[in-house]
Amino acid sequence: MNIPARKLKMSAVKNIVRFPAIKANGGKTILVESVLESKYCLHLEFDSTVETYFPQPKTFAIPGESEQNRYTPDFEVHYTCGQRKYVEVKPFNRASSEHYQLLFSRFELSLEKTLTKFLLVNEAEILRQPLLSNYEKLYQYRKRPTIDMRNLHQFAEIHHISMPLSRLISELGNQISLREIYTWLALGYLRFDIHSEHLSMMTEVKFDVC
């Protein structure tokens, strides 16, 4: 387990946020430096290409014109394909400043001879709707899910066409709990257009079980 390069503490000055991670810190709570970073964690958790991630992973000394700058990326992300990225979460206006543009450019240059890339993410990418609202609604069902896979496959064979969520719930009746249905949605066994439609009882859903 990676130990954060900077130990974050709750304070009146910094907006430290606790995030109940699944892919990070062995599935335990992590601390991040802003609400925006906590929202980005949702994207990491739902991204099937992300294996794990670490907040405040390492502090670097970045050479400058007259002195070195110390810089700690917000996250180190490991992907299932073996790729790694250092990620900075920063509001667009702040990231566009001359200071940060120069710092990030020099940091990216320092990574050229490594296998790790640098990624800058702003609020427009993180807060886009309805994707974020869907993540927020479904995330609680990804934490410690309990699924009867036999039931899942059986229901998928019977209900093989898309239909409104309300109809599926009605047809399943007392055979399955509402929580398990939402767990299917959260884990992708029951799919809908998560990027462009707010999840509701009228949402068209369809099983996607291999």
C-alpha positions as CSV (number, residue, x, y, z in Angstrom):
1,M,0.0,0.0,0.0
2,N,1.4,3.4,-1.0
3,I,1.6,6.0,1.8
4,P,0.6,9.5,0.8
5,A,3.6,11.9,0.3
6,R,1.7,14.5,2.3
7,K,-0.4,13.7,5.3
8,L,-3.7,15.5,4.9
9,K,-5.5,16.6,8.1
10,M,-8.9,18.1,8.6
11,S,-8.7,21.9,9.0
12,A,-10.6,25.1,8.8
13,V,-8.3,26.3,6.0
14,K,-8.3,23.3,3.6
15,N,-11.4,21.6,2.4
16,I,-10.3,18.1,3.2
17,V,-12.9,15.5,2.1
18,R,-13.2,11.8,3.1
19,F,-14.0,9.5,0.3
20,P,-15.2,5.9,0.8
21,A,-12.9,4.2,-1.7
22,I,-13.2,0.7,-3.2
23,K,-10.2,0.6,-5.5
24,A,-7.9,2.6,-3.3
25,N,-6.4,2.0,0.2
26,G,-7.6,-1.6,0.4
27,G,-11.2,-0.4,0.1
28,K,-10.9,1.9,3.1
29,T,-11.6,5.7,3.3
30,I,-9.1,8.0,1.8
31,L,-8.6,11.8,2.3
32,V,-8.5,14.2,-0.7
33,E,-8.0,17.9,-0.8
34,S,-11.2,19.1,-2.3
35,V,-14.8,18.2,-3.2
36,L,-13.7,18.3,-6.9
37,E,-11.1,15.6,-6.2
38,S,-13.7,13.5,-4.4
39,K,-16.0,13.7,-7.4
40,Y,-13.1,12.6,-9.6
41,C,-12.7,9.6,-7.4
42,L,-16.1,8.5,-8.6
43,H,-14.9,8.5,-12.2
44,L,-11.9,6.4,-11.2
45,E,-14.2,3.9,-9.4
46,F,-16.5,3.5,-12.3
47,D,-13.8,3.3,-14.9
48,S,-13.3,-0.4,-15.7
49,T,-9.8,0.3,-17.1
50,V,-8.6,1.6,-13.6
51,E,-7.1,-1.0,-11.4
52,T,-6.2,1.1,-8.4
53,Y,-5.2,4.7,-7.5
54,F,-3.3,6.6,-4.8
55,P,-3.9,10.1,-3.5
56,Q,-0.9,12.4,-2.9
57,P,1.4,9.7,-4.2
58,K,4.9,11.3,-4.3
59,T,6.5,14.8,-4.0
60,F,8.8,15.7,-6.9
61,A,11.5,18.4,-7.1
62,I,10.9,20.1,-10.5
63,P,13.8,22.2,-11.9
64,G,13.0,25.8,-12.5
65,E,14.9,28.7,-14.0
66,S,16.2,29.9,-10.7
67,E,15.1,27.3,-8.2
68,Q,13.4,24.0,-7.7
69,N,9.7,23.7,-7.2
70,R,8.2,21.0,-5.1
71,Y,5.1,19.4,-6.6
72,T,2.8,16.6,-5.4
73,P,0.3,15.3,-8.0
74,D,-3.2,14.7,-6.7
75,F,-3.3,11.0,-7.8
76,E,-1.3,8.2,-9.2
77,V,-3.6,6.0,-11.2
78,H,-2.7,2.4,-12.3
79,Y,-4.6,0.9,-15.2
80,T,-5.4,-2.7,-15.9
81,C,-3.3,-2.5,-19.1
82,G,-0.2,-1.7,-17.0
83,Q,-0.1,2.0,-17.8
84,R,0.3,4.6,-15.0
85,K,-0.6,8.3,-14.8
86,Y,0.0,11.1,-12.4
87,V,-3.2,13.1,-12.3
88,E,-3.7,16.7,-11.3
89,V,-7.3,17.9,-10.5
90,K,-7.5,21.6,-10.9
91,P,-10.2,24.1,-11.8
92,F,-9.7,25.5,-15.3
93,N,-9.1,29.1,-14.3
94,R,-6.3,28.1,-11.8
95,A,-4.7,25.5,-14.1
96,S,-4.6,28.1,-16.9
97,S,-2.4,30.5,-14.9
98,E,1.2,31.0,-16.1
99,H,2.6,29.5,-12.8
100,Y,0.7,26.2,-13.2
101,Q,1.2,26.0,-16.9
102,L,4.9,26.3,-16.5
103,L,5.0,23.9,-13.5
104,F,2.9,21.2,-15.3
105,S,4.9,21.6,-18.5
106,R,8.2,21.0,-16.6
107,F,6.7,18.1,-14.7
108,E,5.5,16.4,-17.8
109,L,8.9,17.0,-19.4
110,S,10.6,15.3,-16.4
111,L,8.5,12.1,-17.0
112,E,9.6,11.8,-20.6
113,K,12.1,9.0,-19.9
114,T,9.6,7.1,-17.7
115,L,6.6,4.9,-18.5
116,T,4.3,7.2,-16.5
117,K,2.2,9.9,-18.2
118,F,0.7,13.2,-16.8
119,L,-3.0,14.0,-17.0
120,L,-4.6,17.4,-16.1
121,V,-8.3,17.2,-15.3
122,N,-10.6,20.2,-14.8
123,E,-14.2,20.7,-13.4
124,A,-15.8,20.6,-16.9
125,E,-14.7,16.9,-17.3
126,I,-15.5,15.9,-13.7
127,L,-18.9,17.6,-13.2
128,R,-20.5,16.8,-16.5
129,Q,-24.1,15.8,-16.3
130,P,-26.0,13.5,-16.1
131,L,-22.9,11.2,-15.7
132,L,-21.8,12.5,-12.3
133,S,-25.4,12.4,-10.9
134,N,-25.7,8.8,-12.0
135,Y,-22.3,7.9,-10.4
136,E,-23.4,9.5,-7.2
137,K,-26.7,7.7,-7.1
138,L,-25.2,4.3,-7.9
139,Y,-21.9,4.3,-6.0
140,Q,-23.4,3.2,-2.7
141,Y,-24.4,-0.1,-4.4
142,R,-20.9,-0.8,-5.6
143,K,-19.6,-1.0,-2.0
144,R,-19.6,-4.6,-0.7
145,P,-22.2,-5.8,-3.2
146,T,-23.9,-9.1,-2.6
147,I,-25.2,-10.8,-5.8
148,D,-26.7,-14.2,-6.5
149,M,-25.1,-14.8,-10.0
150,R,-27.5,-17.7,-10.7
151,N,-30.5,-15.4,-10.2
152,L,-28.8,-12.8,-12.4
153,H,-28.2,-15.1,-15.3
154,Q,-31.7,-16.6,-15.0
155,F,-33.4,-13.2,-15.0
156,A,-31.1,-12.0,-17.9
157,E,-32.3,-15.0,-20.0
158,I,-36.0,-14.3,-19.3
159,H,-35.8,-10.5,-19.7
160,H,-33.6,-10.2,-22.7
161,I,-35.1,-7.1,-24.2
162,S,-34.7,-3.5,-23.1
163,M,-37.5,-2.1,-21.0
164,P,-38.2,0.8,-18.6
165,L,-36.7,0.2,-15.1
166,S,-40.2,0.4,-13.6
167,R,-41.4,-2.4,-15.7
168,L,-38.5,-4.6,-14.9
169,I,-39.0,-4.0,-11.2
170,S,-42.7,-4.9,-11.6
171,E,-42.0,-8.1,-13.5
172,L,-39.4,-9.3,-11.0
173,G,-41.8,-8.6,-8.2
174,N,-40.9,-10.3,-4.9
175,Q,-38.2,-12.5,-6.6
176,I,-35.4,-9.9,-6.0
177,S,-34.8,-6.9,-3.8
178,L,-34.7,-3.4,-5.2
179,R,-31.2,-3.0,-3.7
180,E,-29.9,-5.9,-5.8
181,I,-31.4,-4.4,-9.0
182,Y,-29.6,-1.2,-8.3
183,T,-26.4,-3.2,-7.6
184,W,-26.8,-4.7,-11.1
185,L,-27.0,-1.2,-12.5
186,A,-24.0,0.0,-10.5
187,L,-21.8,-2.9,-11.6
188,G,-22.9,-2.8,-15.3
189,Y,-24.8,-6.1,-15.4
190,L,-27.9,-4.0,-16.1
191,R,-27.1,-1.2,-18.6
192,F,-28.5,2.1,-19.6
193,D,-27.2,5.2,-21.3
194,I,-25.3,6.4,-18.2
195,H,-23.6,9.3,-20.1
196,S,-26.7,11.0,-21.4
197,E,-29.7,10.0,-19.3
198,H,-30.5,10.7,-15.7
199,L,-31.4,7.3,-14.1
200,S,-35.1,7.2,-13.3
201,M,-38.0,4.7,-13.3
202,M,-38.6,5.5,-17.0
203,T,-35.0,4.8,-18.0
204,E,-34.6,2.0,-20.6
205,V,-32.4,-0.8,-19.2
206,K,-31.1,-4.0,-20.6
207,F,-29.2,-6.9,-19.1
208,D,-25.5,-7.3,-20.2
209,V,-24.4,-10.6,-18.6
210,C,-21.6,-12.7,-20.2
